[in-house]
Amino acid sequence: MFYSLTIYLGIVAYSVIAYFIFTEWLFFFMSDKEMNPGQRFWSRIILFIATLVWPIIVPFAYLELLRFHKKYKKDIDLLISRTDEQI
């Protein structure tokens, strides 16, 4: 009973997160007006695959974001401080 409930909740959580990731990435791809039909075709395939394997892709994307922030921390802090001064 507990095992099947855990599996059910896992599937529901996976599906809900996959839906939100798919809709965000679909909006991102559809808003790009510079893609030709060939690029749109491959983008749809990549979108489908990425939606299925999001538990692998999202942590790597987050690590890349952290590396970027760490690399350009001084520049980011400078831009934030300038924005605060202008307000």
Secondary structure, DSSP 8 states (H G I E B T S, - for coil): -HHHHHHHHHHHHHHHHHHHHHHHHHHHHHT-TT--HHHHHHHHHHHHHHHHTHHHHHHHHHHHHHHHHHHTHHHHHHHHHHHHHH-
